Amino acid sequence: MNPLIIPVFLSYDVCPQQCLFCSPKATAAGGPSPSTLSQFIEKSLESIRSPQPNRERQVAFYGGSFTALDRENQISYLREVRPFLAAGLIDSIRVSTRPDALGEETLSLLQDHGVKTVEVGTQSMIDEVLSLSNRGHRAADTVSAVSQLKRWRFEVGVQLMMGLPGDALDRFLQTLDLVIDLQPDFLRIHPTLVLEGAPLETLWRSGRYIPLSLDEAVRWLKRGLTKLEKASVPVARIGLQPTQELEDHYLAGPYHPSLNQLVRSAIAFDMATELLRLSGTRSRPNFFCHPRETSNVRGQRNGNILKLRERFGLREIFLEACDEVARECLVLRTPDKEFSMDRRELQFEK
């Protein structure tokens, strides 16, 4: 079960690097300072309606790069969480940072103050892409950071971005292969968006940067998600968390508040298409899926069902939820035979 997160957004002005895609305007503003953090956590805990006793609770420091703060500032934030840890109201702490800001002294500090999870802003494992995006670090820094974090027994997350300047589908898939080799505990994948106030805005307005379309992003992510599932690497999130700041400053790029469902629905459509092709049925196909996958198989506004009916000339398509079907599988039953497919078996055009 994913932890219950109490997010604490830091100012991006503490980050030592201004990456092309970063826009302080579009980040959640007004995060608590060390002096107001305790009150913020108390209010956040009060707002949790259900006790959810079996769900881990984490205070998560997002935005900027936590370990790029000066040491005393890091300690000030972490110290305010300590009473909640001691009282059992908070189980652990999560921080997000850069791969080149994780020295041994820093890791010791984090461990001593109850940090369990460290998310590393890798973005890409292609050095040219990192350079063009003004990241200020190389892929080797990510390899070193993840290796160190694992030695210190932190839970390690890796954050990736797709569609950065210089990126391409084959480079995105190569990045995933290299990250899979590092065996992180989970991944987040965000599409590159053009945001007002980011240096990338200038490149976009001058025609020197063209963001991915939404269709392209879904096509890349179908390939990527399937690859990650084959490697048993959990994906914590696909797409950015919708916020008012983001929507107010969004200019271009593959933004969709339900990108994850778009991708999973596209995968389900490909699976259903392949099963119909294999079965050759042209009358009353009956699909079965896990109950939690019904919305993905149907697609948004029943879009998958409508497209399948049109493509195969079908008057009706039936879909039933079945607990016995694994989440990654889709089953098609005809009067004569049963066909089954695991989404990890999907083949994509090169």
PEGIMO-V725215 format. One record per helix or strand of 2 or more residues. SS is the DSSP state (a for helix, b for strand). FROM is the first residue (numbers start at 0). TO is the last residue. If there is no record, write none. Layout:
ss: <SS SS>
from: <FROM FROM>
to: <TO TO>
This chain:
ss: <b a a a b a a b a b a a b a b b a a b a b a b a a b b b a>
from: <3 11 23 33 56 65 70 91 103 114 126 138 154 168 185 192 198 213 234 243 249 258 284 290 299 316 328 337 342>
to: <8 13 25 45 61 67 85 96 111 122 131 150 161 181 190 194 204 229 237 248 252 278 288 297 311 320 332 341 344>
